[in-house]
Amino acid sequence: MDLVINGETRNVDLPSDMPLLWALRDGLNITSVKYGCGIAQCGACTVHIDGEAVRSCQVALGDVWGPVTTIDGLGTPDALHAVQKAWIEHQVAQCGYCQSGQMMQAADLLANNAEPSDADIDDAMSANLCRCGTYPRIRAAVHTAAATLREA
């Protein structure tokens, strides 16, 4: 089957019932998408499908309904997404394991809410776990990214 991943059409010759997470990581060597729990409870595997944040561990390859975007496709090395810039500015990452999922969830929030309150951010990000506890920096980075996007 052909999938559009990060703007590029890729042929994927894998079982249709394989979770998208494993197709990305093992089939296409896109290791920026992380395995955390396998039951959609941690958010480490968050990607966008047709612009919507989803847990790739719970979507079968054959059920993918649109283009897939991973953290690698959110921005480019020459033009980082506002969320990626804010993450760097606020030095959000400690161990960094959850951060690609965190940023994908934050980008989804900002695509749907240009001026989120603290409560909006907490609600949207609550299913993305960070074992290092960088939640205050995540919230600050989301506010910074929102302001950047509003200015653009």
C-alpha positions as a Markdown table, in Angstrom:
| # | Residue | x | y | z |
|---|---|---|---|---|
| 1 | Met | 0.0 | 0.0 | 0.0 |
| 2 | Asp | 1.1 | 3.6 | -0.6 |
| 3 | Leu | 1.0 | 6.1 | 2.3 |
| 4 | Val | 1.9 | 9.8 | 2.3 |
| 5 | Ile | 4.3 | 10.2 | 5.2 |
| 6 | Asn | 5.8 | 13.7 | 5.8 |
| 7 | Gly | 4.7 | 14.8 | 2.4 |
| 8 | Glu | 6.4 | 11.9 | 0.6 |
| 9 | Thr | 4.5 | 8.9 | -0.9 |
| 10 | Arg | 6.0 | 5.7 | 0.5 |
| 11 | Asn | 5.2 | 2.2 | -0.5 |
| 12 | Val | 4.7 | 0.0 | 2.6 |
| 13 | Asp | 4.6 | -3.7 | 2.1 |
| 14 | Leu | 3.5 | -4.8 | 5.6 |
| 15 | Pro | 0.4 | -6.5 | 7.1 |
| 16 | Ser | -2.6 | -4.1 | 7.1 |
| 17 | Asp | -3.3 | -5.1 | 10.8 |
| 18 | Met | 0.2 | -3.9 | 11.9 |
| 19 | Pro | 0.1 | -0.9 | 14.1 |
| 20 | Leu | 1.2 | 2.3 | 12.3 |
| 21 | Leu | 3.8 | 2.8 | 15.0 |
| 22 | Trp | 5.6 | -0.4 | 14.0 |
| 23 | Ala | 5.2 | 0.3 | 10.3 |
| 24 | Leu | 6.9 | 3.7 | 10.8 |
| 25 | Arg | 9.6 | 2.5 | 13.1 |
| 26 | Asp | 10.4 | -1.0 | 11.8 |
| 27 | Gly | 9.2 | -0.8 | 8.3 |
| 28 | Leu | 10.3 | 2.7 | 7.3 |
| 29 | Asn | 13.0 | 3.4 | 9.9 |
| 30 | Ile | 11.3 | 6.5 | 11.2 |
| 31 | Thr | 12.5 | 6.2 | 14.8 |
| 32 | Ser | 11.5 | 9.7 | 16.0 |
| 33 | Val | 8.1 | 8.1 | 16.7 |
| 34 | Lys | 8.5 | 6.5 | 20.1 |
| 35 | Tyr | 7.0 | 3.4 | 21.7 |
| 36 | Gly | 5.9 | 4.1 | 25.2 |
| 37 | Cys | 3.1 | 1.9 | 26.4 |
| 38 | Gly | 1.4 | 0.3 | 23.4 |
| 39 | Ile | -2.1 | 1.1 | 24.8 |
| 40 | Ala | -2.5 | 4.8 | 23.9 |
| 41 | Gln | -2.0 | 6.0 | 27.5 |
| 42 | Cys | 1.3 | 7.8 | 27.3 |
| 43 | Gly | 1.3 | 9.8 | 24.0 |
| 44 | Ala | 4.9 | 9.1 | 23.1 |
| 45 | Cys | 3.8 | 7.7 | 19.7 |
| 46 | Thr | 1.6 | 10.7 | 18.7 |
| 47 | Val | 1.6 | 11.5 | 15.1 |
| 48 | His | -0.9 | 13.4 | 12.9 |
| 49 | Ile | -3.1 | 11.7 | 10.4 |
| 50 | Asp | -4.8 | 14.1 | 8.1 |
| 51 | Gly | -4.0 | 16.9 | 10.6 |
| 52 | Glu | -5.4 | 15.1 | 13.6 |
| 53 | Ala | -3.2 | 14.0 | 16.6 |
| 54 | Val | -3.5 | 10.2 | 17.0 |
| 55 | Arg | -1.7 | 7.5 | 18.9 |
| 56 | Ser | 0.0 | 5.5 | 16.2 |
| 57 | Cys | 0.2 | 2.4 | 18.5 |
| 58 | Gln | -3.6 | 2.1 | 18.1 |
| 59 | Val | -4.1 | 2.7 | 14.4 |
| 60 | Ala | -3.8 | -0.3 | 12.1 |
| 61 | Leu | -1.8 | 0.4 | 9.0 |
| 62 | Gly | -4.8 | -0.5 | 6.9 |
| 63 | Asp | -7.0 | 2.0 | 8.7 |
| 64 | Val | -4.8 | 5.1 | 8.0 |
| 65 | Trp | -7.3 | 7.6 | 6.5 |
| 66 | Gly | -5.0 | 10.3 | 5.3 |
| 67 | Pro | -1.5 | 11.8 | 5.1 |
| 68 | Val | 0.7 | 11.0 | 8.1 |
| 69 | Thr | 3.0 | 13.6 | 9.7 |
| 70 | Thr | 5.6 | 12.8 | 12.3 |
| 71 | Ile | 7.8 | 15.2 | 14.2 |
| 72 | Asp | 10.2 | 14.9 | 11.2 |
| 73 | Gly | 7.6 | 16.5 | 8.9 |
| 74 | Leu | 6.3 | 19.1 | 11.3 |
| 75 | Gly | 9.0 | 21.5 | 10.3 |
| 76 | Thr | 12.3 | 21.4 | 8.5 |
| 77 | Pro | 15.8 | 21.9 | 9.7 |
| 78 | Asp | 15.8 | 25.3 | 8.0 |
| 79 | Ala | 12.2 | 26.2 | 9.0 |
| 80 | Leu | 11.3 | 24.7 | 12.4 |
| 81 | His | 7.6 | 24.8 | 13.3 |
| 82 | Ala | 6.7 | 27.4 | 16.0 |
| 83 | Val | 6.2 | 24.5 | 18.5 |
| 84 | Gln | 9.7 | 23.1 | 17.8 |
| 85 | Lys | 11.3 | 26.6 | 18.2 |
| 86 | Ala | 9.4 | 27.2 | 21.5 |
| 87 | Trp | 10.5 | 23.8 | 22.8 |
| 88 | Ile | 14.1 | 24.8 | 22.2 |
| 89 | Glu | 13.6 | 28.3 | 23.6 |
| 90 | His | 12.1 | 26.9 | 26.9 |
| 91 | Gln | 14.6 | 24.0 | 27.0 |
| 92 | Val | 11.6 | 21.7 | 27.5 |
| 93 | Ala | 13.3 | 18.4 | 27.0 |
| 94 | Gln | 15.2 | 16.6 | 29.7 |
| 95 | Cys | 15.5 | 13.0 | 28.7 |
| 96 | Gly | 13.6 | 13.9 | 25.5 |
| 97 | Tyr | 11.9 | 10.5 | 25.0 |
| 98 | Cys | 8.3 | 11.8 | 25.1 |
| 99 | Gln | 9.0 | 15.1 | 23.3 |
| 100 | Ser | 8.1 | 14.2 | 19.8 |
| 101 | Gly | 4.7 | 13.1 | 20.9 |
| 102 | Gln | 4.4 | 16.2 | 23.2 |
| 103 | Met | 5.2 | 18.5 | 20.3 |
| 104 | Met | 2.8 | 16.7 | 17.9 |
| 105 | Gln | 0.0 | 17.0 | 20.5 |
| 106 | Ala | 0.8 | 20.7 | 21.1 |
| 107 | Ala | 0.8 | 21.4 | 17.3 |
| 108 | Asp | -2.7 | 19.8 | 17.1 |
| 109 | Leu | -3.9 | 21.9 | 20.0 |
| 110 | Leu | -2.6 | 25.1 | 18.3 |
| 111 | Ala | -4.1 | 24.2 | 15.0 |
| 112 | Asn | -7.5 | 24.2 | 16.7 |
| 113 | Asn | -7.1 | 26.8 | 19.4 |
| 114 | Ala | -5.0 | 29.9 | 18.5 |
| 115 | Glu | -5.1 | 31.3 | 22.1 |
| 116 | Pro | -5.3 | 28.4 | 24.6 |
| 117 | Ser | -5.6 | 29.1 | 28.3 |
| 118 | Asp | -3.6 | 27.2 | 30.9 |
| 119 | Ala | -6.6 | 25.0 | 31.4 |
| 120 | Asp | -6.9 | 24.3 | 27.6 |
| 121 | Ile | -3.2 | 23.4 | 27.5 |
| 122 | Asp | -3.5 | 21.1 | 30.5 |
| 123 | Asp | -6.5 | 19.4 | 29.1 |
| 124 | Ala | -5.1 | 18.9 | 25.6 |
| 125 | Met | -1.7 | 17.7 | 26.9 |
| 126 | Ser | -2.9 | 15.6 | 29.9 |
| 127 | Ala | -2.7 | 12.3 | 28.0 |
| 128 | Asn | 0.9 | 12.9 | 27.0 |
| 129 | Leu | 3.1 | 11.8 | 29.9 |
| 130 | Cys | 6.5 | 13.2 | 30.8 |
| 131 | Arg | 8.4 | 11.1 | 33.3 |
| 132 | Cys | 10.8 | 14.0 | 33.8 |
| 133 | Gly | 7.9 | 16.3 | 34.9 |
| 134 | Thr | 8.6 | 19.2 | 32.4 |
| 135 | Tyr | 5.0 | 20.2 | 32.4 |
| 136 | Pro | 5.5 | 23.9 | 33.4 |
| 137 | Arg | 8.0 | 24.3 | 30.6 |
| 138 | Ile | 5.7 | 22.5 | 28.2 |
| 139 | Arg | 2.9 | 24.9 | 29.1 |
| 140 | Ala | 5.2 | 27.9 | 28.7 |
| 141 | Ala | 6.4 | 26.6 | 25.3 |
| 142 | Val | 2.8 | 26.1 | 24.1 |
| 143 | His | 2.0 | 29.7 | 25.0 |
| 144 | Thr | 5.1 | 31.0 | 23.2 |
| 145 | Ala | 4.3 | 28.9 | 20.1 |
| 146 | Ala | 0.7 | 30.2 | 20.2 |
| 147 | Ala | 1.9 | 33.8 | 20.3 |
| 148 | Thr | 4.4 | 33.1 | 17.4 |
| 149 | Leu | 1.7 | 31.5 | 15.3 |
| 150 | Arg | -0.7 | 34.4 | 15.9 |
| 151 | Glu | 1.9 | 36.9 | 14.8 |
| 152 | Ala | 2.6 | 35.0 | 11.6 |
